[in-house]
Amino acid sequence: MAHSAETVTVNRTIAEVFDFLADGMNEQKWRPDVVSIEHVAGTGPGVGTTYAQTMKGPGGRAIKGDYRITRFEAPTRLDFETIAGPARPVGSFVLREIVPGTTEVTFTIDLTPKGAMVLMKGMITKQVATEAANIHNVPAAMGA
């Protein structure tokens, strides 16, 4: 299994950071490989909310990366599962208030390669680490 976790501090309240991360329409603001995103299911943030997402793939080709929220515990925990595309990682955001107005976010991603993907373990591990590191873009995306 490929696993990566990164932690960042955001100078915003825990509620603001949680709301920003829970709204998938913000993905393009902090994840540079997201080409497009659309809310396709669910009435709002919460378990079952689903987003159709297109991402930059190898060689510049577009790949699907649709995902669904699987755990929603405002303002401390948000989990997701990828439901379309060649890779199907799962992940979580765990938020903790350090002091009022300052939030620590730990973003964790896990991907178990299947089929031919097992042969690309090194590349997959690197991509999972790159994706987790994108959490460091959140403070700037939020203007914090």
VENRAHU-V901180 format. One record per residue. N is the residue number from 0. RES is the residue in one letter. PSI is psi in whole degrees, -180 to 180 (none if undefined). OMEGA is omega in radians with two decimals (none if undefined). Layout:
n:N res:RES psi:PSI omega:OMEGA
n:N res:RES psi:PSI omega:OMEGA
This chain:
n:0 res:M psi:138 omega:3.02
n:1 res:A psi:132 omega:-3.09
n:2 res:H psi:138 omega:3.04
n:3 res:S psi:146 omega:3.09
n:4 res:A psi:137 omega:3.10
n:5 res:E psi:148 omega:-3.14
n:6 res:T psi:140 omega:3.13
n:7 res:V psi:152 omega:3.05
n:8 res:T psi:133 omega:-3.12
n:9 res:V psi:128 omega:-3.14
n:10 res:N psi:63 omega:3.08
n:11 res:R psi:162 omega:3.12
n:12 res:T psi:157 omega:3.13
n:13 res:I psi:-38 omega:3.13
n:14 res:A psi:-42 omega:3.12
n:15 res:E psi:-44 omega:-3.11
n:16 res:V psi:-44 omega:3.12
n:17 res:F psi:-48 omega:-3.13
n:18 res:D psi:-39 omega:3.12
n:19 res:F psi:-48 omega:-3.11
n:20 res:L psi:-33 omega:-3.12
n:21 res:A psi:-24 omega:3.13
n:22 res:D psi:99 omega:-3.11
n:23 res:G psi:-20 omega:3.12
n:24 res:M psi:-12 omega:3.08
n:25 res:N psi:-6 omega:-3.06
n:26 res:E psi:-44 omega:-3.10
n:27 res:Q psi:-19 omega:-3.14
n:28 res:K psi:-24 omega:-3.07
n:29 res:W psi:-8 omega:3.10
n:30 res:R psi:102 omega:-3.01
n:31 res:P psi:-21 omega:-3.12
n:32 res:D psi:-2 omega:3.11
n:33 res:V psi:117 omega:-3.12
n:34 res:V psi:-43 omega:3.13
n:35 res:S psi:155 omega:3.11
n:36 res:I psi:145 omega:-3.12
n:37 res:E psi:136 omega:3.07
n:38 res:H psi:121 omega:-3.05
n:39 res:V psi:-15 omega:-3.13
n:40 res:A psi:151 omega:-3.13
n:41 res:G psi:150 omega:-3.07
n:42 res:T psi:-4 omega:-3.13
n:43 res:G psi:-171 omega:3.13
n:44 res:P psi:134 omega:3.11
n:45 res:G psi:173 omega:3.14
n:46 res:V psi:133 omega:3.14
n:47 res:G psi:-17 omega:3.09
n:48 res:T psi:132 omega:-3.03
n:49 res:T psi:140 omega:3.12
n:50 res:Y psi:136 omega:3.00
n:51 res:A psi:126 omega:-3.00
n:52 res:Q psi:139 omega:3.02
n:53 res:T psi:136 omega:-3.08
n:54 res:M psi:159 omega:3.01
n:55 res:K psi:125 omega:3.14
n:56 res:G psi:-173 omega:3.12
n:57 res:P psi:139 omega:3.12
n:58 res:G psi:16 omega:3.11
n:59 res:G psi:1 omega:-3.14
n:60 res:R psi:152 omega:-3.13
n:61 res:A psi:138 omega:3.06
n:62 res:I psi:152 omega:3.10
n:63 res:K psi:148 omega:3.09
n:64 res:G psi:40 omega:-3.11
n:65 res:D psi:145 omega:3.14
n:66 res:Y psi:161 omega:-3.11
n:67 res:R psi:142 omega:3.06
n:68 res:I psi:128 omega:-3.11
n:69 res:T psi:-16 omega:3.11
n:70 res:R psi:132 omega:-3.07
n:71 res:F psi:99 omega:-3.14
n:72 res:E psi:80 omega:-3.10
n:73 res:A psi:136 omega:-0.03
n:74 res:P psi:29 omega:-2.98
n:75 res:T psi:-18 omega:-3.04
n:76 res:R psi:135 omega:3.11
n:77 res:L psi:121 omega:3.13
n:78 res:D psi:155 omega:3.12
n:79 res:F psi:162 omega:2.99
n:80 res:E psi:139 omega:3.09
n:81 res:T psi:131 omega:-3.02
n:82 res:I psi:-1 omega:3.09
n:83 res:A psi:150 omega:3.12
n:84 res:G psi:172 omega:-3.07
n:85 res:P psi:-28 omega:3.12
n:86 res:A psi:143 omega:-3.09
n:87 res:R psi:64 omega:3.14
n:88 res:P psi:161 omega:2.96
n:89 res:V psi:156 omega:-3.12
n:90 res:G psi:174 omega:3.13
n:91 res:S psi:153 omega:2.99
n:92 res:F psi:122 omega:3.07
n:93 res:V psi:122 omega:-3.07
n:94 res:L psi:144 omega:3.14
n:95 res:R psi:131 omega:3.07
n:96 res:E psi:123 omega:3.12
n:97 res:I psi:-55 omega:2.99
n:98 res:V psi:162 omega:3.13
n:99 res:P psi:127 omega:3.12
n:100 res:G psi:1 omega:3.11
n:101 res:T psi:127 omega:-3.04
n:102 res:T psi:137 omega:3.02
n:103 res:E psi:132 omega:3.12
n:104 res:V psi:128 omega:3.00
n:105 res:T psi:121 omega:-3.13
n:106 res:F psi:121 omega:-3.11
n:107 res:T psi:137 omega:3.09
n:108 res:I psi:137 omega:3.07
n:109 res:D psi:136 omega:3.12
n:110 res:L psi:122 omega:3.06
n:111 res:T psi:108 omega:-3.13
n:112 res:P psi:143 omega:3.12
n:113 res:K psi:153 omega:3.09
n:114 res:G psi:-136 omega:-3.10
n:115 res:A psi:-21 omega:3.14
n:116 res:M psi:-25 omega:3.13
n:117 res:V psi:-31 omega:-3.14
n:118 res:L psi:-15 omega:-3.10
n:119 res:M psi:33 omega:-3.03
n:120 res:K psi:-45 omega:-3.13
n:121 res:G psi:-45 omega:3.14
n:122 res:M psi:-40 omega:3.14
n:123 res:I psi:-44 omega:3.12
n:124 res:T psi:-42 omega:3.12
n:125 res:K psi:-43 omega:-3.12
n:126 res:Q psi:-39 omega:3.11
n:127 res:V psi:-42 omega:3.12
n:128 res:A psi:-41 omega:3.11
n:129 res:T psi:-43 omega:-3.13
n:130 res:E psi:-45 omega:3.12
n:131 res:A psi:-37 omega:-3.13
n:132 res:A psi:-20 omega:3.11
n:133 res:N psi:-20 omega:3.13
n:134 res:I psi:-25 omega:3.12
n:135 res:H psi:-11 omega:3.09
n:136 res:N psi:-13 omega:-3.06
n:137 res:V psi:-46 omega:-3.13
n:138 res:P psi:-46 omega:3.14
n:139 res:A psi:-40 omega:3.14
n:140 res:A psi:-30 omega:3.11
n:141 res:M psi:-1 omega:-3.11
n:142 res:G psi:30 omega:-3.09
n:143 res:A psi:none omega:none
